[in-house]
């Protein structure tokens, strides 16, 4: 049986990863796994800081890996709306698909900071529950850790670099 394809995303906060993940999951008839939804469901009201996010995201990842590998092994495509914004995060994705020899696609959404910040401001209005964490200060903090994917990492990468 053919395995599914793992599709995942890299892009700064506010670049449009969630929007693109929804679009691609519909286009490719794929299972969509959203880190934000899982974290909100499993650890409600627990994430107030970047340290909280790192802690709870780390607790979630082992089960998400097993679930994703199981879905891929059954021949279904999986779109993961989990960030692949650092080398370490991308290594986690690589372990998911390489351990079961599944295909993958890394979609890098390369947007300028001003576009990202505009999207974050819009999101605060549309999703008031995110107003405390989706701030310019949080953008600046997480952007310090952002590392764009490099060819030598060995991913099948598609780059999207247009203004919204």
PyMOL commands that set and color helices and strands:
alter all, ss='L'
color gray80, all
select helices_A, chain A and resi 17-27+35-42+50-73+87-99+113-126+128-130+136-143+151-153
alter helices_A, ss='H'
color red, helices_A
select strands_A, chain A and resi 5-10+31-34+78-83+103-109+157-160
alter strands_A, ss='S'
color yellow, strands_A
deselect
rebuild
show_as cartoon
